Amino acid sequence: MASSVSNHYLNKRLLKLNIGFLLSEGPGNSREMPLNIPERLQVDADLYVESVMGKLMLTRTKEGILVQGLLHVAHIRECDRCLDEFVHRFDVQMEELFAHPANPDMTVFAVDSTGDIDLAPLMREEILIEESYRVICREDCRGLSAATGVNLNRETEQPTTDDALDDALIDPRLAILKQLLDDKK
């Protein structure tokens, strides 16, 4: 997929939140944190998003920090019909417990020793789940021509009566069937 975006991006360190203040307050306390990153952001070595906006509710529990929220994400995708790149906007509902102290039996996400939580691995999982769904660039996307491969959003397919072109499109293993049909005429 040829990318039309620049190589400039913000580092994923922006997705590390220091929540040490919430750990010291004890269970039952919560804080709302805005997450507004309007520029291209590296979520992982192979994953970038164009923007992330939303609010997270961080709640101290006896097991750790419960992160809940709705994030609005813009991500460059390839249309499943025409193969053009476009900015796909979608919402990511987040709800995950970051264990404190770290407990691999309870969750893979944990508060580190400095009191930080890293949202990047969680966002990566949610975005990859969203990427598994088929999406199109717009409702009226016409896709690619089955015969010529032309993007029908940009060009119209010319009707052809050229037998040479038709013969070129026929699978050679099935050419004998075409000969049978031609003999019938």
C-alpha positions as CSV (number, residue, x, y, z in Angstrom):
1,M,0.0,0.0,0.0
2,A,1.6,3.2,-1.1
3,S,1.2,5.8,1.6
4,S,0.5,9.4,0.9
5,V,1.2,10.6,4.4
6,S,4.3,12.3,5.7
7,N,6.9,10.6,7.9
8,H,6.3,13.2,10.7
9,Y,4.6,11.7,13.7
10,L,4.4,12.1,17.4
11,N,6.0,9.5,19.6
12,K,3.8,6.9,21.5
13,R,5.2,8.2,24.8
14,L,2.2,10.6,24.7
15,L,0.1,7.5,25.4
16,K,1.8,7.0,28.8
17,L,-0.2,8.6,31.6
18,N,1.2,9.2,35.0
19,I,-1.5,8.1,37.5
20,G,0.6,8.0,40.7
21,F,-1.6,10.7,42.2
22,L,-4.6,8.4,41.8
23,L,-2.7,5.4,43.4
24,S,-2.1,7.4,46.5
25,E,-5.7,8.5,46.9
26,G,-7.0,5.0,47.6
27,P,-9.9,2.9,46.1
28,G,-13.1,4.7,45.0
29,N,-11.5,7.9,43.7
30,S,-11.7,8.7,40.1
31,R,-10.5,11.4,37.7
32,E,-11.5,12.3,34.1
33,M,-8.6,12.9,31.8
34,P,-9.0,14.4,28.3
35,L,-6.9,12.8,25.5
36,N,-6.6,15.2,22.6
37,I,-3.9,14.4,20.1
38,P,-4.8,16.0,16.8
39,E,-1.6,15.0,15.0
40,R,-0.3,11.8,13.5
41,L,0.8,9.5,16.3
42,Q,2.8,6.3,16.4
43,V,0.9,3.7,18.5
44,D,3.4,0.9,17.8
45,A,6.3,0.2,15.4
46,D,3.9,-0.7,12.6
47,L,0.8,1.3,13.5
48,Y,0.0,5.0,13.2
49,V,-3.2,7.0,13.7
50,E,-4.0,10.4,12.3
51,S,-5.6,11.7,15.5
52,V,-7.1,10.5,18.8
53,M,-9.7,12.5,20.8
54,G,-11.8,11.7,23.7
55,K,-12.1,11.4,27.5
56,L,-11.0,8.7,29.9
57,M,-12.3,8.0,33.3
58,L,-9.6,6.6,35.6
59,T,-11.0,5.0,38.7
60,R,-8.8,3.6,41.5
61,T,-9.9,0.2,42.6
62,K,-8.4,-2.2,45.1
63,E,-6.9,-4.2,42.2
64,G,-5.5,-1.1,40.4
65,I,-6.7,1.5,37.9
66,L,-9.8,1.0,35.8
67,V,-9.6,2.9,32.5
68,Q,-12.9,3.6,30.8
69,G,-13.7,5.9,28.0
70,L,-14.7,6.5,24.4
71,L,-11.9,7.6,22.0
72,H,-12.5,9.0,18.5
73,V,-9.8,7.7,16.2
74,A,-8.8,8.7,12.7
75,H,-6.7,6.1,10.9
76,I,-5.5,5.7,7.3
77,R,-7.0,2.6,5.7
78,E,-7.3,1.0,2.3
79,C,-10.7,0.8,0.8
80,D,-11.8,-2.8,0.4
81,R,-13.5,-2.0,-3.0
82,C,-11.2,0.4,-4.9
83,L,-8.0,0.0,-2.9
84,D,-7.5,3.8,-2.5
85,E,-6.3,5.1,0.9
86,F,-8.7,7.2,2.9
87,V,-9.0,8.4,6.5
88,H,-11.3,6.0,8.4
89,R,-12.9,7.5,11.5
90,F,-14.3,5.3,14.2
91,D,-14.9,5.1,17.9
92,V,-13.0,2.9,20.3
93,Q,-14.7,2.0,23.5
94,M,-12.1,1.3,26.2
95,E,-12.5,-0.5,29.4
96,E,-9.6,-2.2,31.0
97,L,-8.1,-2.8,34.4
98,F,-4.4,-1.8,34.8
99,A,-3.3,-4.0,37.8
100,H,-1.4,-2.5,40.7
101,P,0.7,-4.2,41.8
102,A,1.3,-6.1,38.5
103,N,-0.5,-9.4,38.5
104,P,-0.1,-11.4,35.2
105,D,-2.8,-13.8,36.3
106,M,-5.4,-11.0,36.5
107,T,-4.5,-8.8,33.4
108,V,-1.8,-8.2,30.9
109,F,-2.0,-4.5,31.6
110,A,-0.3,-3.1,34.7
111,V,0.8,0.1,36.3
112,D,4.6,0.3,36.1
113,S,7.0,1.0,38.9
114,T,7.0,4.7,38.2
115,G,3.2,5.0,38.4
116,D,2.6,5.2,34.6
117,I,0.1,3.3,32.5
118,D,0.8,2.8,28.8
119,L,-2.3,3.0,26.7
120,A,-0.5,2.1,23.5
121,P,-0.8,-1.7,23.7
122,L,-4.5,-1.4,24.6
123,M,-5.1,1.0,21.7
124,R,-3.2,-1.2,19.3
125,E,-5.4,-4.2,20.2
126,E,-8.6,-2.2,19.7
127,I,-7.5,-0.6,16.4
128,L,-6.4,-4.0,15.0
129,I,-9.8,-5.4,15.9
130,E,-11.4,-2.4,14.0
131,E,-9.1,-3.0,11.1
132,S,-10.3,-6.6,10.7
133,Y,-13.7,-5.2,9.5
134,R,-14.3,-4.5,5.9
135,V,-14.6,-0.7,5.1
136,I,-15.2,1.3,2.0
137,C,-14.0,4.9,1.3
138,R,-17.6,6.2,0.7
139,E,-21.1,4.8,0.3
140,D,-21.1,5.1,-3.5
141,C,-17.7,3.5,-4.1
142,R,-17.8,1.7,-7.3
143,G,-14.6,-0.4,-6.8
144,L,-12.4,-1.9,-9.4
145,S,-13.5,-3.3,-12.8
146,A,-13.4,-7.1,-12.8
147,A,-12.3,-7.1,-16.4
148,T,-9.7,-4.4,-16.6
149,G,-8.8,-3.5,-12.9
150,V,-9.6,0.2,-13.6
151,N,-10.8,2.2,-10.6
152,L,-14.4,2.9,-11.5
153,N,-14.5,5.9,-9.2
154,R,-11.9,7.7,-11.5
155,E,-12.6,6.3,-14.9
156,T,-15.5,4.7,-16.7
157,E,-15.1,1.3,-18.1
158,Q,-15.4,1.3,-21.9
159,P,-17.7,-1.3,-23.2
160,T,-15.8,-3.6,-25.5
161,T,-16.7,-5.9,-28.3
162,D,-13.2,-6.7,-29.2
163,D,-12.9,-10.4,-29.3
164,A,-9.1,-10.2,-28.8
165,L,-9.6,-8.6,-25.4
166,D,-12.4,-11.1,-24.5
167,D,-10.0,-14.0,-25.5
168,A,-7.3,-12.5,-23.4
169,L,-9.6,-12.5,-20.4
170,I,-10.6,-16.1,-20.8
171,D,-8.8,-18.6,-18.6
172,P,-6.8,-20.8,-21.1
173,R,-8.0,-24.0,-19.3
174,L,-11.6,-23.0,-20.2
175,A,-10.9,-21.8,-23.8
176,I,-12.2,-25.1,-25.2
177,L,-15.7,-24.2,-23.8
178,K,-15.6,-20.9,-25.7
179,Q,-14.7,-22.8,-28.9
180,L,-17.8,-25.0,-28.4
181,L,-20.0,-21.9,-28.0
182,D,-18.5,-20.3,-31.1
183,D,-19.1,-23.5,-33.1
184,K,-22.8,-23.5,-32.1
185,K,-23.2,-20.1,-33.7
